[in-house]
Amino acid sequence: MYKFQPLFKDTTLGFQFFLFLGLLIFGLLIGMLTGLLILRLTEGISLSEQANLLNDATNLRPARILQISSQIGLFLFPPFMLAWAVHTKPFQFLGFRPITKPIMLFPALLLMFASLPFIHMLSDLNHAINLPSWLDALEQWMLRKESQAEEMTQLFLKVDTTSGLLINLFMIALLPALGEELVFRSVIQPYMMKFLKKKHLGLIITALIFSIIHMQFYGLLPRFALGLFLGYFYYWSGSIFVPMLMHFVNNASAVIAFYLYHNGYSSIPMEDFGSSSSILIILSGGFVGLLLFSGYQISRQKA
């Protein structure tokens, strides 16, 4: 009987990590080319004309197709290819294990809401950071990247139909929750822990990479905190399903909050969702600590 043998099973951690970086680049190219091909076949236009479509705020279809295909190529394709290349049990390698302690979902998911005032405070601190004058060029570049990301986000979120909301939940909430967790928690975090031989340092470095890779400097601190939350609950639970659910709840809440405000169902803008008084911020910080401690305590209990 044939037994599956991964091609790079006995290679070094360094080789496997560089292989993964190559797969990320290859996946991004494949994803973008697939999206361009779909546009070519469905829209029947040349590549040069597609650039104009992508800048047309009245036509979301091309931007959505490219966004979805790029996410699949960059975040879903590489982790699975790496897992099949280096491990005899690919799904176990990626953390697809049952949640042996379902009660851990309670502090994990509650944390996504209880931390909102605390996260909002981190965002305000982040925006208050001013770089030295000799880094003006870098600061201006970061501001431009932030503005471009904000414009694209607004372009996607400004929908007034249920179908538009469902597409956003799939594209902005579900795909990143699946793909980003596979890349950062399933692959990068374990490798960093092994490289550095210090689990907590590896987890922290992974959260920092997770934040930096989004190329939004003024969201660096809150996204770093989110990366820590996701990283620790994956470390404690051993199941990738836990941070995936946390990530989805976090993103879906923002998508729904924007939809409700944009369509007049709510008076709270998405960017103010979670902003609170100093007392609530302190309480939120306390709840963050309590819920993290609860997750740690649950992880120490027998299943």
RALINTA-V357365 format. One record per residue. N is the residue number from 0. PSI is psi in whole degrees, 0 to 359 (* if undefined). BURIAL is + if it has 24 or more other C-alpha atoms within 12 Angstrom, else -. D_FIRST is the distance of its C-alpha to the first C-alpha in Angstrom with 2 decimals. Layout:
N&PSI&BURIAL&D_FIRST / N&PSI&BURIAL&D_FIRST
This chain:
0&131&-&0.00 / 1&132&-&3.81 / 2&128&-&6.41 / 3&127&-&9.80 / 4&113&-&12.41 / 5&142&-&15.99 / 6&324&-&18.19 / 7&35&-&21.05 / 8&318&-&19.61 / 9&19&-&21.74 / 10&167&-&24.87 / 11&162&-&28.20 / 12&320&-&29.54 / 13&316&-&32.22 / 14&316&-&29.91 / 15&322&+&27.83 / 16&317&+&31.12 / 17&328&-&32.54 / 18&319&+&29.38 / 19&319&+&30.02 / 20&319&-&33.66 / 21&320&-&32.69 / 22&326&+&30.43 / 23&314&+&33.43 / 24&314&-&35.71 / 25&318&+&33.31 / 26&320&+&32.67 / 27&315&+&36.44 / 28&315&+&37.13 / 29&318&+&34.50 / 30&316&+&35.89 / 31&316&+&39.45 / 32&322&+&38.79 / 33&317&+&36.99 / 34&317&+&40.00 / 35&322&+&42.44 / 36&319&-&40.63 / 37&318&+&40.75 / 38&320&+&44.44 / 39&317&-&45.02 / 40&323&-&43.51 / 41&324&-&45.10 / 42&338&-&48.43 / 43&35&-&48.85 / 44&164&-&50.53 / 45&167&-&50.25 / 46&323&-&48.85 / 47&325&-&52.41 / 48&335&-&53.44 / 49&328&+&50.50 / 50&322&-&52.05 / 51&323&-&55.13 / 52&322&+&53.14 / 53&338&+&51.43 / 54&5&-&54.91 / 55&107&-&56.14 / 56&344&-&56.41 / 57&351&-&57.04 / 58&96&-&53.65 / 59&343&+&50.75 / 60&308&+&48.07 / 61&316&+&47.39 / 62&321&+&47.38 / 63&316&+&45.03 / 64&314&+&42.56 / 65&321&+&42.55 / 66&314&+&42.40 / 67&314&+&39.39 / 68&322&+&37.45 / 69&320&+&38.32 / 70&318&+&37.22 / 71&316&+&33.82 / 72&320&+&33.40 / 73&321&+&34.71 / 74&333&+&33.48 / 75&317&+&30.36 / 76&309&+&28.51 / 77&315&+&28.64 / 78&319&+&27.34 / 79&320&+&24.17 / 80&318&+&23.60 / 81&315&+&24.25 / 82&317&+&21.97 / 83&336&+&18.96 / 84&336&+&20.10 / 85&351&+&20.62 / 86&142&+&18.67 / 87&339&-&15.16 / 88&82&-&16.88 / 89&318&+&19.30 / 90&325&+&21.20 / 91&321&-&21.85 / 92&322&+&23.06 / 93&359&+&25.50 / 94&15&+&26.82 / 95&77&+&25.61 / 96&153&-&26.11 / 97&149&-&28.20 / 98&98&+&31.87 / 99&339&-&32.15 / 100&81&+&35.93 / 101&335&-&37.14 / 102&340&-&40.71 / 103&337&+&40.08 / 104&333&+&40.28 / 105&302&-&43.95 / 106&328&+&45.23 / 107&310&+&42.78 / 108&324&+&44.01 / 109&327&+&47.58 / 110&325&+&47.66 / 111&334&+&47.31 / 112&317&+&50.63 / 113&335&+&52.48 / 114&356&+&52.05 / 115&310&+&53.67 / 116&321&+&57.19 / 117&317&+&55.83 / 118&320&+&53.69 / 119&322&+&56.74 / 120&319&+&58.79 / 121&323&+&56.29 / 122&318&+&56.54 / 123&319&-&60.34 / 124&319&-&60.13 / 125&316&-&57.80 / 126&338&-&60.29 / 127&351&-&63.12 / 128&127&-&61.64 / 129&127&-&63.69 / 130&155&-&62.54 / 131&158&-&65.12 / 132&328&-&67.26 / 133&354&-&65.56 / 134&23&-&62.33 / 135&317&-&64.05 / 136&318&-&62.01 / 137&318&-&58.74 / 138&319&-&60.13 / 139&322&-&61.21 / 140&318&-&57.78 / 141&322&+&56.17 / 142&320&-&58.72 / 143&316&-&57.89 / 144&320&-&54.15 / 145&317&-&54.96 / 146&318&-&57.22 / 147&318&-&54.67 / 148&320&-&51.99 / 149&318&-&54.56 / 150&317&-&55.58 / 151&320&-&52.04 / 152&314&+&51.36 / 153&322&-&54.62 / 154&317&+&53.78 / 155&321&+&50.57 / 156&336&+&52.06 / 157&76&+&55.26 / 158&153&+&54.13 / 159&18&-&56.09 / 160&157&-&53.68 / 161&322&-&50.96 / 162&321&-&48.49 / 163&320&-&49.45 / 164&317&+&48.88 / 165&321&-&45.41 / 166&318&+&44.48 / 167&321&+&45.78 / 168&323&+&43.85 / 169&314&+&40.64 / 170&322&+&41.55 / 171&335&+&43.44 / 172&305&+&41.97 / 173&308&+&38.41 / 174&312&+&36.94 / 175&324&+&38.41 / 176&322&+&37.37 / 177&304&+&33.72 / 178&311&+&33.68 / 179&326&+&36.10 / 180&323&+&34.53 / 181&317&+&31.08 / 182&308&+&32.75 / 183&316&+&35.21 / 184&317&+&33.92 / 185&324&+&30.09 / 186&298&+&30.14 / 187&316&+&33.61 / 188&310&+&34.74 / 189&321&+&31.93 / 190&318&+&32.20 / 191&320&+&35.98 / 192&320&+&35.77 / 193&319&-&33.62 / 194&310&-&35.80 / 195&345&-&39.04 / 196&21&-&37.88 / 197&110&-&40.09 / 198&315&-&38.50 / 199&321&-&41.71 / 200&319&-&42.75 / 201&321&+&39.40 / 202&317&+&39.76 / 203&316&+&43.35 / 204&320&+&42.56 / 205&317&+&39.86 / 206&324&+&42.46 / 207&317&+&44.92 / 208&317&+&42.56 / 209&320&+&41.80 / 210&315&+&45.55 / 211&322&-&46.44 / 212&340&-&43.80 / 213&350&+&45.55 / 214&37&-&48.52 / 215&93&+&51.07 / 216&323&+&53.20 / 217&7&+&55.35 / 218&15&+&52.37 / 219&310&+&51.00 / 220&309&+&52.08 / 221&324&+&51.12 / 222&329&+&47.72 / 223&317&+&47.18 / 224&317&+&48.02 / 225&319&+&45.59 / 226&323&+&42.87 / 227&316&+&43.68 / 228&310&+&43.53 / 229&318&+&40.11 / 230&316&+&38.79 / 231&321&+&40.01 / 232&333&+&38.77 / 233&318&+&35.26 / 234&318&+&35.57 / 235&323&+&36.88 / 236&329&+&34.57 / 237&4&+&31.24 / 238&127&+&30.56 / 239&343&+&31.13 / 240&330&+&32.33 / 241&303&+&35.56 / 242&332&+&36.88 / 243&315&+&35.72 / 244&318&+&37.93 / 245&314&+&40.74 / 246&317&+&40.64 / 247&315&+&40.67 / 248&317&+&43.59 / 249&310&+&45.51 / 250&319&+&45.19 / 251&324&+&45.62 / 252&318&+&48.78 / 253&318&+&50.29 / 254&314&+&49.47 / 255&320&+&50.98 / 256&317&+&53.99 / 257&317&+&54.77 / 258&315&+&54.43 / 259&319&+&56.78 / 260&315&-&59.35 / 261&329&-&59.19 / 262&13&-&59.80 / 263&12&-&62.55 / 264&346&-&60.78 / 265&152&-&61.13 / 266&5&-&63.79 / 267&115&-&61.51 / 268&154&-&60.09 / 269&321&+&56.48 / 270&343&+&57.67 / 271&0&-&59.89 / 272&111&+&57.23 / 273&349&+&57.20 / 274&138&+&60.38 / 275&181&-&62.57 / 276&171&-&65.44 / 277&322&-&65.33 / 278&316&-&65.11 / 279&327&-&62.04 / 280&317&+&60.42 / 281&316&-&61.03 / 282&319&-&59.69 / 283&315&+&56.62 / 284&320&+&56.01 / 285&317&-&56.38 / 286&323&+&53.90 / 287&311&+&51.40 / 288&318&-&51.69 / 289&317&-&51.51 / 290&324&+&48.42 / 291&318&+&46.60 / 292&323&-&47.61 / 293&317&+&46.41 / 294&319&+&42.94 / 295&317&+&42.90 / 296&319&-&44.09 / 297&322&+&41.51 / 298&335&+&38.73 / 299&347&-&40.02 / 300&154&-&39.96 / 301&143&-&37.16 / 302&*&-&34.98
